């Protein structure tokens, strides 16, 4: 079945540091790929998405590129802020079914001033 | 628009008790989903619905039942709660299009003693 593997956390960074959170996937067909963010005590919000190979999703300074050859969708940000502290989930959606989402286990990011 | 709302926000049950979680959306979405979130496990799909009157099982359906009598509401029931069902439950919804984003509610934190 489909699966998503993302790096374990927590990831601890100082403000303005560069962020990478790795995500790789296993899927049949051509899934859409997503990054969701969960701030403390809240539900999940879509951060960015990509629907086909070589697409780059971007939002709020975050970006990720859909790499079919390496089955990866790594999340990056050039300069993190304290307000970016949250849990980040990588997910895939199989477009051939009812697009149910398969999630990774989540990576907690902690940014200190 | 209220988006996706969930009722209640918190609940404590004793083993064997029953309860129903309500999810409501005002975006006229066709598809609705129930997930549970457990530490270190990410989100796992319990049940989903692709339209009024239809439901389907997800990855972890045992011990839960669902109903979708109205397009805007998706109910999750626990007939006889068990401590293993202690979790945070999230509802999500989206339009039918294959690349459309799922929108999440704020979650219900359920503790079964």
Interface residues (C-beta under 8 A of the other chain):
Chain A: X4 X32 X34 X36 X42 X43 X44 X45 X46 X49 X51 X89 X93 X95 X98 X99 X100 X101 X103 X104 X105 X106
Chain B: X4 X31 X33 X40 X41 X42 X43 X44 X45 X48 X50 X56 X58 X90 X92 X94 X98 X99 X100 X101 X102 X103 X104 X105 X106 X107
